[in-house]
Amino acid sequence: MKVGKCIFSTILYIKKGRSKMKIRYFDNAATTKVKKEVVDKMFPYFVESYGNPSSLYTLGRTAKVGIEEARKHVANLINCDKNEIYFTSGGTESDNTALKGIMHVSKNKGKHMITTKIEHHAILNSCKTLEEHGCKVTYLNVDKEGIINLEELVNAITKDTVLISVMFANNEIGSIQPIKKIGEIAKEKGIIFHTDAVQACGNVKIDVKEMNIDMLSLSGHKIGAPKGIGALYVNKNIEFKNLIDGGHQERDKRAGTENVPGMIGLGEACKIAKNNIELHINKMKELRDFYFSEVQNQIPDIKINGSMEHRLPGNSNISFKGINGSELLMKLDEKGICASAGSACSSESSMPSHVLTAIGLTSEYAEGTLRVTFGDENTKEDVEYLVENLTQIVKEIRNKDI
């Protein structure tokens, strides 16, 4: 009980201290604030059009119509047919379904797939499970900017290769892979190409037809929709095994009563992203480049991680020599600044991420890595506040350790 009271008192203290402090949020790669338009669109499906979509009466049919409208908006974002979109609980489920669903139905054709060493853990851990069940997985290296070598990809292909899965853009360092070229290679070799586009959707233009993408994962909470909703695009000519058995929802590929409000929210978020993509990209680039310039001018001994030419517009990842990342994050938090050391899905680990290790970053830099990812609500004034406090904090930590 004493421990519980202590924790409760700490929470009250934090809330009291933060009540008057403006929070400046720079962790949009971890999750985004749900857009007001999305909330407004979802609300009626909680209290008015709340019927089960599988029901035949009007209340159920209204929910079904809403789902199909949302499916169309998701499809429009990546230029596919709406019947090629399957709603899921998020990026992790989409990744699992893509990899396991393909390798299961392809086991008589081949048991080999190719991915990279810097994928999200939803991919890497799915690959581990597949390996335990007899599949062979090749993990491609990346260069110091986090980009794969296309020649290495071609050389890794064998007669048993049935799937290539390469993330569109990395969630930590923001590097964008040569997706169109990978798609061309896969198509030429008759191999299915899946991409984890959780970080890319809504932040860059994606055309699955032009890029020869056969399967694509996306997640709602990265683009202003709620957590717990995502989608998997699967080319209509591709067969895959479902992971969840039950009813006939999602054309027999994902059983279970539909998360109607979540689907509606994802559809609306995709609609907004599609309509505002140019404006969003330009604003994110402007904030990111201003941040990079200011940090480079004011803080010595830093390394910018990831490609500068092929990079998500709102992503920045900088390593500060001789800095403890956890201490840096806590001191920024005291100033009302939310950022991260890397992927939120592995934030409990004190070790340098597999991504930073793969690009060859030394420990003296890797341990002091800060990922700042911008969103629509960020302003230039927010960035100035961030740089001012970051500069002071880095200086204080370094002086303390002298």
Secondary structure by P-SEA (a helix, b strand, c coil): caaaaaaaaaaaaaaaaaccbbbbbccccccccccaaaaaaacccccccccccccccaaaaaaaaaaaaaaaaaaaaaccccccccccccaaaaaaaaaaaaaaaacccccbbbbcccccaaaaaaaaaaaaabbbbbbbbbcccccccaaaaaaaccccccbbbbbccccccccccaaaaaaaaaaaacbbbbbccccccccbbbbcccccccbbbbbccccccccccbbbbbcccbbbbbccccccccccccccccaaaaaaaaaaaaaaaaacaaaaaaaaaaaaaaaaaaaaacccccccccccccccccbbbbbbccccaaaaaaaaaaacbbbccccccccccccccaaaaaaccccccccbbbbbbbcccccaaaaaaaaaaaaaaaaaaaaaac
